[in-house]
Amino acid sequence: MYLESENKIVKLCARGMELEGEGKSEEAAKVFLQAWELASDDKEKFTAAHYVARHQQSISDKLAWDEKALGLALKINDDNVKGAYPSLYLNIAKGYEDLKKFKKAAENYEIALTYIHFLNQDGYGKMIKGGIENGLERIKAM
């Protein structure tokens, strides 16, 4: 997914990712939350929510933020954002799976699969596609 590198929210999220890379998870979470609070449109809010979700302490809270990010992404008419759909649905499916809500998990893994054509054919795209396929296999084995 393409992000505008000069956007203040993108810059904050990039800073949060740097902090993650340095092992400063608490500081990163604060920066992502600051990005959420400063976001002024659906694209900025989607971007921030996607990163805020990563730092939630409970499965339910992470799932709520993932669903918030997806809801915002779906409102944005931009093919670049559609590249995030598979990952968003994968995260939501995994949240439901972890909560043992297997029907909802399967539904979201299936939806994620319908969007894989938006993924780039790179390492990231292959990882997301593999995560979706593995999730479906786990659910079907139950």
Steps between C-alpha positions, in 0.01 A plus 500: 500500500633845405508759778572871455839535667451872577168448680524579873314182599717283276808665653374425851425138408846467344647632825293248694634222280856618567428483872361147455820403323698634795295287738320802646150361476339728759639812335388374159148441628487860627614636164240294314229622737619857445468440124143379556413808704646736237353322197257722313353284224408137437832413335704642787271337756521165319879519494525586869237244610686225314809571710316564827348151465845342509561622855182394673538280804188289452371307202164677527659846498725409206201364310301818568783716361546268200129527425516878540792512253311282252184708528699813420691331216176388338383863486807609303480481122867435429648186343813547712290458814337188354844340520455502878167311492654150506713586802211668681265207445781259599552688828128500571468130416791415731339703777177305467696175483684588820165577664378159383234654278585268215206578272585873503868413454426284197279771347778757531771266368276435198443872444876561529557242229274693260732801523839332453516626142570845650820370665837561341689187401775567751601352834233692687226399258606136519507514880144641517370247247668219695348627825153495345545152355642366828212651695247335272677166539497531880128584505406220260699250711282574804 
